[in-house]
Amino acid sequence: MSAPDFEALSVESATVHEQPSAWVRVRRNASVRIGGVAMLLLLLIALLAPWLGTVDPSLFDPASRDLLPGKLGEITTLEGETLQHRFLMGSDSFGRDIYSRVIYGTQVSLIVGLCTAVVSLAVGIVLGLLAGFFRRLDGPLMRLMDGLMAIPAILIAIALVAMWKGTLLTVVVAIAIPEIPRVTRLVRSLVLSIREEPYVEAAISLGTPTWKIMGRHILPNCVAPLVVQGTFICASGILTEAILSFLGVGLPPDIPTWGNVMAEGRAQFNEYPHNIFFPGIFLAVTVLAVNILGDGLRDTLDPKMAKRG
Amino acid sequence: MNTDAPILQVEDLTIALPSGGDRATAVRNVSFSVGRGEILCLVGESGSGKSVIAQGVMGLLPKSLPVQSGRILLQGEDITHAPLSRLRELRATRMSMIFQEPMTALNPVMTCGDQIDEVLRQHTRLSPAERRDKVLAIVREVLLPDPERMVASYPHQLSGGQRQRIMIAMALVLDPVLLIADEPTTALDVTTQAQILKLVLDLQHRHGAGVLFITHDFGVVAEVAHRVAVLRLGDLVEVGSKHDVLQRPQHDYTRMLMAAVPTLHLKQRPNDPDAPVVLQVRGLAKTYEDKRWFGPHRTVHAAQDVNFEIRRGQTLGIVGESGSGKSTVARCIVRLVDPSAGSVQLGGGAAKGLPAQDIAMMSASQLRPLRRRVQIVFQDPYRSLNPRRNVADAMVEGPMNYGLGRAEALQRARQLLAMVRLPESALERYPHQFSGGQRQRICIARALMMEPELLVADEAVSALDVSVQAQVLDLFEEIRSRLNLAMLFITHDLRVASQVCDQLAVMSKGQVVEYGPAHQVFGSPQHAYTRALFAAAPGRDFAFGQ
């Protein structure tokens, strides 16, 4: 029998095909598109706030108190000038323009959401890498994280803001700290499974130093689940900031945030529901958009997590 | 009913694949039949569509794989598009299936007895006492020891072979006319596989069922088949009696497969007994201790008192079943795990003017300069390369760790890619763009980048299809002789071992039970375990493609 041509007949040369790259899959995903477009719109609103027919959100005019949405009224600038202004979303009991406050509030919410995600991811990644890679640190670090997780997130945040002054930085830190244990746990579990992968063992036998193994082989393979986790933290950060403001322990009431606007309108909710309705809509849409984006990213970047549902 | 009529007829079956796949159909115009009391082996490499056919017959195809055309007849009844209610009646009573992985095919929260009983409850009106008798009878028939205890056990309490027996009992309890076995022994050790194959043969003979037996292992085919059907990428390329297909294959593809099946005949090769010793292992042991705060301490001796040596240009094979400690030994030598005792002398540096060094107990910093002298190739080509780094980055990583410039490293990478017969353009590509065999070539090239003295191959060809396996084995041989390397070849497959090894160590339960020149171990095995292992090798007396 003549020797047959292995290479030509072999099945496997015929079975390899190019998969679309992760980026292409992400762009094709409907959830990513919907969530992404919504987030882009919100970002534009935040950036263009001064040019969207708004007035300074801290301006008030006692003559224009409790106006219904769409009513025309007047508003006094800091220079003492009186302007005619249409209150698209009505005004509150101080006579401030709710539309302007909600639009400017978008800035605060997005900054808080993004910064919380970045801060908690950054700290969580470092702690998670340490816990996953160094056995001695694992026990103490993770017990600390367990302890942190045992306290309700909102309580820690309230306590921290109460301890410090209510500034943007303290609010971000206060919201980020309770999220850190979750990121740490995720990173640690990823590190523990990835470090057993043969390609990591191959790197060890190729003499690659530990810190390079972390940076080259382990961290890049954690990116997808971390991006997904980041979006969820962003959403919950926005929500927590609104809750803190609503409870009066967040940013000072003169700073326009959705939570502050809602807190303002709470007393008169029965007569003037628009005070709460409009910021509530914005808050819900933003959180929904971030979550839809996160779901889409999870489905495309991290199929394993998607299956677990 | 006509007893000569085939039990299963598959006519012109075409099953579509979802669009965007690498081909349009999972199987195309496939026709075959299984007669009463006949075992038809459906063989093919991965992606050939053999499991899809099994799922099609059982009506288990996912919606994304619709039957496009053709018919499936069970005892003359067209079940191609039978409603679910009819299929449910037929399953277990007329046709049943056993799967590859009995642990996942059984429900982990039900006792084995309850799971067999469930089949009877669904399909018969027997009283509980009658059902229990029947369950015990079938458990006895699949030769499980202590049936009373077995039916009360949960799947995790049984061994892999016992679980597969439970699956078989479940499949046969209602005496179906057709049994579909989808790679039923692939997850089992070779000695267990031999017992399960014998059991399937016995039961099939006794019950007279037709069997559709799906496998990728030609040794198994040689053991069980009456007739053989060969699939290639969804096309049925050849059907015929076992002897015709395995020994006088007609189609080029089948001939290629037969030529690729490793034989159990040792290859004669030059052997220099005075070559310098590259690796000397003395009294190597690895003990895992499970220290708990409460409860007893457990110690597991993964490897005990292992001794061997490898000379330059020679290959030592370590064979054994799962859990025998062969991989532990390999990992101790590469120092991916720290040995508990013994010495691993890395010598053979005489030519390079280096003294022998014992790396067994070295600290990480002492070990670093020596790591390059021992390199390893792993089993799973899909997980051996970092998916986020391209081939060039993977290959230059090691040499650059030891101070080589990127340009020179890339130069060496190009030469080595040529040696493993991959194009230079591979450097720019990412692992997911390669097939399993190509990835394994890249892994070999990556290991060779370090210019090691010893290459460890830990089941490096076990995950590959038979034709690819043959190519990679040839590559290992070529590299060993061209570079005059010492090789440690870990495998569970005796056929593979017989192709590449000069020396052979047989491991069982953490100990080397037999060690010597390969021809001696193969020719006159001394230890009872070695003899059992050889006797269990499927199709050992069968001459493929002769």
HADDOCK unambig.tbl for C-alpha pairs under 7 A between the chains (distance, minus, plus):
assign (segid A and resid 4 and name CA) (segid B and resid 252 and name CA) 6.95 0.50 0.50
assign (segid A and resid 4 and name CA) (segid B and resid 255 and name CA) 6.88 0.50 0.50
assign (segid A and resid 4 and name CA) (segid B and resid 256 and name CA) 5.29 0.50 0.50
assign (segid A and resid 6 and name CA) (segid B and resid 256 and name CA) 6.31 0.50 0.50
assign (segid A and resid 6 and name CA) (segid B and resid 467 and name CA) 6.82 0.50 0.50
assign (segid A and resid 9 and name CA) (segid B and resid 253 and name CA) 5.99 0.50 0.50
assign (segid A and resid 10 and name CA) (segid B and resid 467 and name CA) 6.21 0.50 0.50
assign (segid A and resid 11 and name CA) (segid B and resid 233 and name CA) 6.91 0.50 0.50
assign (segid A and resid 12 and name CA) (segid B and resid 435 and name CA) 6.48 0.50 0.50
assign (segid A and resid 13 and name CA) (segid B and resid 435 and name CA) 7.00 0.50 0.50
assign (segid A and resid 15 and name CA) (segid B and resid 22 and name CA) 6.52 0.50 0.50
assign (segid A and resid 16 and name CA) (segid B and resid 434 and name CA) 6.60 0.50 0.50
assign (segid A and resid 16 and name CA) (segid B and resid 435 and name CA) 5.68 0.50 0.50
assign (segid A and resid 17 and name CA) (segid B and resid 22 and name CA) 6.12 0.50 0.50
assign (segid A and resid 18 and name CA) (segid B and resid 433 and name CA) 5.98 0.50 0.50
assign (segid A and resid 197 and name CA) (segid B and resid 383 and name CA) 6.39 0.50 0.50
assign (segid A and resid 198 and name CA) (segid B and resid 378 and name CA) 6.78 0.50 0.50
assign (segid A and resid 198 and name CA) (segid B and resid 383 and name CA) 5.86 0.50 0.50
assign (segid A and resid 198 and name CA) (segid B and resid 384 and name CA) 4.74 0.50 0.50
assign (segid A and resid 199 and name CA) (segid B and resid 383 and name CA) 6.26 0.50 0.50
assign (segid A and resid 199 and name CA) (segid B and resid 384 and name CA) 4.27 0.50 0.50
assign (segid A and resid 199 and name CA) (segid B and resid 385 and name CA) 4.94 0.50 0.50
assign (segid A and resid 199 and name CA) (segid B and resid 386 and name CA) 5.62 0.50 0.50
assign (segid A and resid 201 and name CA) (segid B and resid 336 and name CA) 6.96 0.50 0.50
assign (segid A and resid 205 and name CA) (segid B and resid 334 and name CA) 6.87 0.50 0.50
assign (segid A and resid 205 and name CA) (segid B and resid 371 and name CA) 5.96 0.50 0.50
assign (segid A and resid 205 and name CA) (segid B and resid 375 and name CA) 6.44 0.50 0.50
assign (segid A and resid 206 and name CA) (segid B and resid 371 and name CA) 6.73 0.50 0.50
assign (segid A and resid 206 and name CA) (segid B and resid 372 and name CA) 6.24 0.50 0.50
assign (segid A and resid 206 and name CA) (segid B and resid 398 and name CA) 4.69 0.50 0.50
assign (segid A and resid 207 and name CA) (segid B and resid 368 and name CA) 5.99 0.50 0.50
assign (segid A and resid 207 and name CA) (segid B and resid 371 and name CA) 6.07 0.50 0.50
assign (segid A and resid 207 and name CA) (segid B and resid 372 and name CA) 6.94 0.50 0.50
assign (segid A and resid 207 and name CA) (segid B and resid 398 and name CA) 6.47 0.50 0.50
assign (segid A and resid 207 and name CA) (segid B and resid 401 and name CA) 6.39 0.50 0.50
assign (segid A and resid 208 and name CA) (segid B and resid 398 and name CA) 6.88 0.50 0.50
assign (segid A and resid 208 and name CA) (segid B and resid 401 and name CA) 6.01 0.50 0.50
assign (segid A and resid 217 and name CA) (segid B and resid 386 and name CA) 6.56 0.50 0.50
